[in-house]
Amino acid sequence: MVKKAKSKTAKPNSKSKSGAGRVKAARSVGPAKTKSVRTKPPAKPGKAATPLQRSLVELRDFALSYPETVEDFPWGHTTVKVRGKIFLFLEERDDALTWALKLPYSGEEALRLPFTRSTPYGMGKHGWVSAAMQPGDLPVETMRNWIDESFRAVAPKAVAAKAPAPPPQKE
């Protein structure tokens, strides 16, 4: 006959007022490490590139022109980060250019456009706006202004101060 081994975990002592004999909860030893899903970055547009691919690369390059920005590919999406914080999601999906930006000042105006929506996963309540659009749906200058706004909203003040002056607003 095989005897069952006794559990070595201590049972909490409900009678003790000092807390002696209580089981301590397990503590994590640091932040959980998650791996980014890496995909191949979009190539520089060639002669055969579609207008959608050219727009994606142009906007990505513009976002990467800001100080201390890097490109990353978590969840298989192209993202642009400043000091580890995402300020732009950018992807080509279903023959559309999809993006998400933090727009604390012009977000309400952007949400009036037919191809935009509040970003899901609770990000919309913090000023994030998403869109799926075709090239030509929105002037490139407007997208550049929004990328600038998102960068300045996410970047630390010292980094944002190093950025070139925001693009002029056309009225």
C-alpha positions as CSV (number, residue, x, y, z in Angstrom):
1,M,0.0,0.0,0.0
2,V,1.4,3.4,-1.0
3,K,1.0,6.2,1.5
4,K,0.1,9.7,0.3
5,A,2.7,12.3,1.2
6,K,1.6,15.1,3.5
7,S,1.5,18.5,2.0
8,K,4.4,20.7,3.2
9,T,2.4,24.0,2.9
10,A,1.6,25.6,6.2
11,K,-2.0,26.4,7.1
12,P,-2.8,29.9,8.2
13,N,-3.3,30.3,11.9
14,S,-6.6,32.1,12.3
15,K,-6.2,32.3,16.1
16,S,-2.9,34.3,16.0
17,K,-3.2,38.1,16.4
18,S,0.4,38.8,15.6
19,G,0.3,37.1,12.2
20,A,2.8,34.4,13.3
21,G,2.3,31.2,11.4
22,R,0.5,32.8,8.5
23,V,1.3,31.7,5.0
24,K,3.0,34.5,3.0
25,A,1.7,35.0,-0.6
26,A,4.2,34.2,-3.3
27,R,5.9,37.3,-4.7
28,S,6.9,37.8,-8.2
29,V,10.6,38.4,-8.7
30,G,10.3,41.0,-11.4
31,P,8.2,42.0,-14.4
32,A,6.9,39.2,-16.5
33,K,8.9,38.7,-19.6
34,T,6.9,38.6,-22.8
35,K,8.4,38.1,-26.2
36,S,7.4,40.3,-29.1
37,V,6.3,38.6,-32.2
38,R,8.7,39.7,-34.8
39,T,7.7,40.0,-38.4
40,K,9.5,41.4,-41.4
41,P,9.3,45.2,-41.6
42,P,7.7,46.7,-44.7
43,A,10.3,47.1,-47.4
44,K,11.1,50.4,-48.9
45,P,8.7,51.0,-51.8
46,G,10.0,50.1,-55.2
47,K,8.5,50.8,-58.6
48,A,5.9,48.1,-58.2
49,A,4.8,49.2,-54.7
50,T,1.1,50.0,-54.3
51,P,0.0,53.5,-53.2
52,L,-0.9,51.8,-49.9
53,Q,2.6,50.5,-49.4
54,R,4.1,53.8,-50.3
55,S,1.9,55.6,-47.8
56,L,2.7,53.1,-45.0
57,V,6.5,53.5,-45.5
58,E,6.2,57.3,-45.8
59,L,4.3,57.6,-42.5
60,R,6.6,55.1,-40.8
61,D,9.7,56.9,-41.9
62,F,8.2,60.2,-40.8
63,A,7.4,58.8,-37.3
64,L,10.9,57.3,-37.1
65,S,12.4,60.8,-37.8
66,Y,11.6,61.9,-34.3
67,P,14.3,61.7,-31.6
68,E,14.8,58.4,-29.6
69,T,12.2,56.5,-31.7
70,V,12.4,52.8,-32.6
71,E,10.3,50.5,-34.7
72,D,9.1,47.3,-33.0
73,F,6.7,44.5,-34.0
74,P,4.7,43.2,-31.0
75,W,1.7,41.2,-31.9
76,G,2.8,41.2,-35.5
77,H,2.0,44.9,-36.0
78,T,4.4,47.7,-36.9
79,T,4.7,50.0,-34.0
80,V,6.8,53.1,-33.4
81,K,7.9,53.7,-29.8
82,V,9.6,56.5,-28.0
83,R,11.6,55.4,-24.9
84,G,9.6,52.1,-24.9
85,K,6.2,53.7,-25.1
86,I,4.1,53.2,-28.3
87,F,2.8,56.3,-30.0
88,L,1.9,54.8,-33.4
89,F,0.4,51.4,-34.6
90,L,0.6,51.1,-38.3
91,E,-0.3,48.2,-40.5
92,E,-1.5,47.2,-44.0
93,R,-4.6,45.0,-43.6
94,D,-7.4,44.0,-46.0
95,D,-6.2,46.5,-48.7
96,A,-6.4,49.3,-46.2
97,L,-3.9,51.3,-44.2
98,T,-4.8,50.8,-40.5
99,W,-3.3,52.9,-37.7
100,A,-3.9,54.0,-34.1
101,L,-2.6,57.2,-32.5
102,K,-3.0,59.0,-29.2
103,L,-4.8,62.2,-30.1
104,P,-5.6,64.1,-26.8
105,Y,-6.4,67.4,-28.6
106,S,-7.8,66.5,-32.0
107,G,-9.3,63.1,-31.2
108,E,-12.9,64.3,-31.1
109,E,-12.5,66.0,-34.5
110,A,-10.8,62.8,-35.9
111,L,-13.6,60.6,-34.7
112,R,-16.0,62.5,-36.9
113,L,-14.4,61.0,-40.0
114,P,-16.2,58.0,-41.5
115,F,-13.2,55.7,-41.4
116,T,-12.2,56.3,-37.7
117,R,-13.3,54.8,-34.4
118,S,-12.3,54.8,-30.8
119,T,-9.5,52.3,-30.3
120,P,-10.7,49.2,-28.5
121,Y,-9.1,47.4,-25.5
122,G,-9.9,50.4,-23.3
123,M,-7.4,52.6,-25.1
124,G,-10.1,54.9,-26.6
125,K,-10.9,56.4,-23.2
126,H,-7.3,57.6,-23.0
127,G,-7.5,59.5,-26.3
128,W,-6.5,56.7,-28.8
129,V,-8.1,56.8,-32.2
130,S,-8.0,54.0,-34.8
131,A,-8.7,54.0,-38.5
132,A,-8.8,51.8,-41.6
133,M,-8.4,54.0,-44.7
134,Q,-7.4,54.1,-48.3
135,P,-4.6,56.3,-49.6
136,G,-6.2,59.6,-50.4
137,D,-8.9,59.4,-47.7
138,L,-6.9,61.8,-45.6
139,P,-4.3,64.4,-46.6
140,V,-0.8,63.2,-45.7
141,E,-0.2,66.5,-43.9
142,T,-3.1,65.7,-41.5
143,M,-1.6,62.4,-40.8
144,R,1.8,64.0,-40.1
145,N,0.1,66.5,-37.7
146,W,-1.5,63.6,-35.9
147,I,1.7,61.6,-35.7
148,D,3.4,64.7,-34.2
149,E,0.5,65.2,-31.7
150,S,0.8,61.5,-30.7
151,F,4.5,61.7,-30.3
152,R,4.3,64.8,-28.1
153,A,1.5,63.2,-26.0
154,V,3.5,60.0,-25.3
155,A,7.2,61.2,-25.2
156,P,8.8,62.4,-22.0
157,K,9.0,66.2,-22.0
158,A,12.8,66.2,-22.4
159,V,12.6,64.1,-25.5
160,A,9.6,66.1,-26.9
161,A,11.7,69.3,-26.5
162,K,14.4,67.8,-28.8
163,A,11.8,67.2,-31.6
164,P,11.6,69.7,-34.4
165,A,8.8,72.3,-34.3
166,P,5.3,70.8,-35.1
167,P,4.2,71.1,-38.7
168,P,2.3,74.4,-39.4
169,Q,-1.5,74.1,-39.1
170,K,-3.3,74.9,-42.3
171,E,-6.6,76.6,-41.8
